[in-house]
Amino acid sequence: MNLIGTKWKPLILFHLLEGNLRSGVLQKKIQGISNKMFTQTVRELEKDGLISRKVYPVVPPKVEYGLTERGKSLENILRSLDNWGAKDCNN
């Protein structure tokens, strides 16, 4: 739970299950997250080895995030949380 037990981490990881995303695209998928919190959260996830960050040497800078193998190992847990949440909202 220390690795994914915050408000934003599971959401970021869940969106990356479908593949790598550019920083701006990923942030737009997470409604209500501030720039500061997004940056802090992806840095923590990267430090914990759950996501990778690739910077492309272009102008303007292009940053892309993706799941590492360790991050991919959380897929069943993340999908289960999503399914539970969908069912709970319908009750």
Accessible surface in RSA format (square Angstrom, percent):
REM  Atomic radii and reference values for relative SASA: ProtOr
REM  Chains: A
REM  Algorithm: Lee & Richards
REM  Probe-radius: 1.40
REM  Slices: 20
REM RES _ NUM      All-atoms   Total-Side   Main-Chain    Non-polar    All polar
REM                ABS   REL    ABS   REL    ABS   REL    ABS   REL    ABS   REL
RES MET A   1   179.23  92.8 136.86  90.6  42.37 100.9 110.23  93.7  69.00  91.4
RES ASN A   2   146.04 100.7 122.34 118.2  23.70  57.1  34.19  82.3 111.85 108.1
RES LEU A   3    58.24  32.4  58.19  41.6   0.05   0.1  58.19  40.9   0.05   0.1
RES ILE A   4    17.74  10.1  16.06  12.0   1.68   4.0  16.06  11.6   1.68   4.6
RES GLY A   5    43.73  53.9   0.00   N/A  43.73  53.9  11.10  30.5  32.63  73.1
RES THR A   6    66.53  47.3  49.59  50.3  16.94  40.4  58.11  78.1   8.42  12.7
RES LYS A   7   149.70  73.0 125.03  76.7  24.67  58.7  86.67  78.0  63.03  67.1
RES TRP A   8    29.90  12.0  29.90  14.5   0.00   0.0  20.96  11.2   8.94  14.5
RES LYS A   9     9.79   4.8   9.79   6.0   0.00   0.0   0.58   0.5   9.20   9.8
RES PRO A  10    29.91  21.8  28.99  26.4   0.92   3.3  29.32  24.2   0.59   3.7
RES LEU A  11    76.71  42.7  76.50  54.7   0.21   0.5  76.71  53.9   0.00   0.0
RES ILE A  12     0.00   0.0   0.00   0.0   0.00   0.0   0.00   0.0   0.00   0.0
RES LEU A  13     0.00   0.0   0.00   0.0   0.00   0.0   0.00   0.0   0.00   0.0
RES PHE A  14    51.72  25.9  51.04  31.6   0.68   1.8  51.04  30.9   0.68   2.0
RES HIS A  15    49.25  26.9  44.53  30.9   4.73  12.1  29.42  30.3  19.83  23.1
RES LEU A  16     3.63   2.0   0.00   0.0   3.63   9.1   0.00   0.0   3.63   9.8
RES LEU A  17    29.71  16.5   2.82   2.0  26.89  67.6   3.05   2.1  26.66  71.7
RES GLU A  18   137.37  78.9 101.36  76.7  36.01  85.7  57.81 111.8  79.56  65.0
RES GLY A  19    32.66  40.3   0.00   N/A  32.66  40.3  32.13  88.2   0.52   1.2
RES ASN A  20    93.87  64.7  69.63  67.3  24.24  58.4   9.79  23.6  84.08  81.3
RES LEU A  21    35.10  19.5  33.10  23.7   2.00   5.0  35.10  24.6   0.00   0.0
RES ARG A  22   111.54  46.8 109.01  55.6   2.52   6.0  30.49  41.7  81.05  49.1
RES SER A  23    30.32  25.6  29.96  40.0   0.36   0.8  13.05  27.8  17.28  24.2
RES GLY A  24    41.33  51.0   0.00   N/A  41.33  51.0  34.84  95.6   6.49  14.5
RES VAL A  25    70.70  46.5  68.27  61.8   2.43   5.8  69.46  60.4   1.24   3.4
RES LEU A  26     0.00   0.0   0.00   0.0   0.00   0.0   0.00   0.0   0.00   0.0
RES GLN A  27    39.03  21.8  36.31  26.5   2.73   6.5  11.16  23.8  27.87  21.1
RES LYS A  28   174.54  85.2 148.24  91.0  26.31  62.6  98.68  88.8  75.86  80.8
RES LYS A  29    97.40  47.5  75.88  46.6  21.52  51.2  31.40  28.3  66.00  70.3
RES ILE A  30     5.35   3.0   0.35   0.3   5.00  12.1   2.26   1.6   3.09   8.4
RES GLN A  31   162.81  91.0 140.53 102.7  22.27  53.0  49.58 105.5 113.22  85.9
RES GLY A  32    75.57  93.2   0.00   N/A  75.57  93.2  40.55 111.3  35.02  78.4
RES ILE A  33    16.86   9.6   0.25   0.2  16.61  40.0   0.56   0.4  16.31  44.2
RES SER A  34    62.74  53.0  51.32  68.5  11.42  26.3  52.52 111.8  10.22  14.3
RES ASN A  35   109.85  75.8 103.99 100.5   5.86  14.1  30.88  74.3  78.97  76.3
RES LYS A  36   163.64  79.8 152.31  93.5  11.32  27.0 103.34  93.0  60.30  64.2
RES MET A  37    67.96  35.2  67.83  44.9   0.12   0.3  59.38  50.5   8.57  11.4
RES PHE A  38     6.23   3.1   6.23   3.9   0.00   0.0   6.23   3.8   0.00   0.0
RES THR A  39    50.47  35.9  49.88  50.6   0.59   1.4  27.46  36.9  23.00  34.8
RES GLN A  40    79.62  44.5  74.56  54.5   5.06  12.1  27.59  58.7  52.03  39.5
RES THR A  41     4.93   3.5   4.83   4.9   0.10   0.2   0.22   0.3   4.71   7.1
RES VAL A  42     2.91   1.9   2.77   2.5   0.14   0.3   2.91   2.5   0.00   0.0
RES ARG A  43   159.03  66.8 154.24  78.6   4.79  11.4  48.47  66.2 110.56  67.0
RES GLU A  44    58.10  33.4  57.18  43.3   0.92   2.2  25.99  50.3  32.11  26.2
RES LEU A  45     0.00   0.0   0.00   0.0   0.00   0.0   0.00   0.0   0.00   0.0
RES GLU A  46    67.92  39.0  57.67  43.6  10.25  24.4  19.07  36.9  48.85  39.9
RES LYS A  47   168.62  82.3 131.84  80.9  36.78  87.6 107.52  96.8  61.11  65.1
RES ASP A  48    26.82  18.8  20.41  20.3   6.41  15.2   6.14  14.4  20.68  20.6
RES GLY A  49    28.86  35.6   0.00   N/A  28.86  35.6  26.28  72.1   2.58   5.8
RES LEU A  50     1.75   1.0   1.75   1.3   0.00   0.0   1.75   1.2   0.00   0.0
RES ILE A  51     2.73   1.6   0.00   0.0   2.73   6.6   0.00   0.0   2.73   7.4
RES SER A  52    54.91  46.4  51.32  68.5   3.59   8.3  34.33  73.1  20.58  28.8
RES ARG A  53   113.15  47.5  85.83  43.8  27.32  65.0   7.50  10.3 105.64  64.0
RES LYS A  54   119.30  58.2 115.81  71.1   3.48   8.3  71.23  64.1  48.07  51.2
RES VAL A  55    78.38  51.6  55.54  50.3  22.84  55.0  55.54  48.3  22.84  61.9
RES TYR A  56    54.43  25.4  52.66  30.0   1.77   4.6  37.28  28.0  17.15  21.1
RES PRO A  57   134.73  98.2  97.70  89.1  37.03 134.6 112.95  93.3  21.78 135.4
RES VAL A  58    78.42  51.6  65.08  58.9  13.34  32.1  71.47  62.1   6.95  18.8
RES VAL A  59   149.38  98.3 119.15 107.9  30.23  72.8 119.15 103.5  30.23  82.0
RES PRO A  60   102.05  74.4  99.51  90.7   2.54   9.2 100.23  82.8   1.82  11.3
RES PRO A  61   100.36  73.1  83.37  76.0  16.98  61.7  83.43  68.9  16.92 105.2
RES LYS A  62    57.63  28.1  56.85  34.9   0.77   1.8  13.28  12.0  44.35  47.2
RES VAL A  63    25.20  16.6  21.22  19.2   3.98   9.6  21.22  18.4   3.98  10.8
RES GLU A  64    32.46  18.6  30.77  23.3   1.69   4.0   1.00   1.9  31.46  25.7
RES TYR A  65    11.45   5.3  11.09   6.3   0.36   0.9   0.55   0.4  10.90  13.4
RES GLY A  66     3.46   4.3   0.00   N/A   3.46   4.3   1.97   5.4   1.49   3.3
RES LEU A  67    19.69  11.0   4.51   3.2  15.18  38.2   4.51   3.2  15.18  40.8
RES THR A  68    37.92  27.0  30.44  30.9   7.48  17.8  37.92  50.9   0.00   0.0
RES GLU A  69   131.85  75.7 122.45  92.6   9.40  22.4  68.25 132.0  63.59  51.9
RES ARG A  70   124.69  52.4 115.42  58.8   9.27  22.1  48.40  66.1  76.30  46.2
RES GLY A  71     0.00   0.0   0.00   N/A   0.00   0.0   0.00   0.0   0.00   0.0
RES LYS A  72   105.36  51.4  98.01  60.1   7.35  17.5  54.02  48.6  51.35  54.7
RES SER A  73    85.06  71.9  50.35  67.2  34.71  80.0  49.59 105.6  35.47  49.7
RES LEU A  74    27.52  15.3  27.52  19.7   0.00   0.0  27.52  19.3   0.00   0.0
RES GLU A  75    66.67  38.3  66.58  50.4   0.09   0.2  10.82  20.9  55.85  45.6
RES ASN A  76   123.21  85.0 118.90 114.9   4.31  10.4  30.26  72.8  92.94  89.8
RES ILE A  77    89.35  50.8  85.33  63.6   4.02   9.7  89.16  64.2   0.18   0.5
RES LEU A  78     4.07   2.3   1.94   1.4   2.13   5.4   2.06   1.4   2.01   5.4
RES ARG A  79    83.66  35.1  82.84  42.2   0.82   2.0  44.28  60.5  39.39  23.9
RES SER A  80    68.80  58.1  61.43  82.0   7.37  17.0  33.43  71.2  35.37  49.5
RES LEU A  81    92.37  51.4  85.89  61.4   6.49  16.3  87.01  61.1   5.37  14.4
RES ASP A  82    71.50  50.1  61.73  61.4   9.77  23.1  11.73  27.6  59.77  59.6
RES ASN A  83    83.64  57.7  81.52  78.8   2.12   5.1  14.56  35.0  69.08  66.8
RES TRP A  84   164.34  66.0 160.62  77.7   3.72   8.7 135.98  72.5  28.37  46.0
RES GLY A  85    22.94  28.3   0.00   N/A  22.94  28.3  22.91  62.9   0.03   0.1
RES ALA A  86    57.68  53.0  45.71  70.5  11.97  27.2  54.93  77.4   2.75   7.3
RES LYS A  87   142.42  69.5 139.42  85.5   2.99   7.1  86.99  78.3  55.43  59.0
RES ASP A  88    71.54  50.1  62.32  62.0   9.21  21.8   3.18   7.5  68.36  68.2
RES CYS A  89   111.03  84.0  77.03  85.9  34.00  79.9  29.53  74.8  81.50  87.9
RES ASN A  90   128.41  88.6  93.07  89.9  35.34  85.1  29.21  70.3  99.20  95.9
RES ASN A  91   156.06 107.6  92.34  89.2  63.72 153.4  57.48 138.3  98.58  95.3
END  Absolute sums over single chains surface
CHAIN  1 A     6313.5       5212.6       1100.9       3413.1       2900.4
END  Absolute sums over all chains
TOTAL          6313.5       5212.6       1100.9       3413.1       2900.4
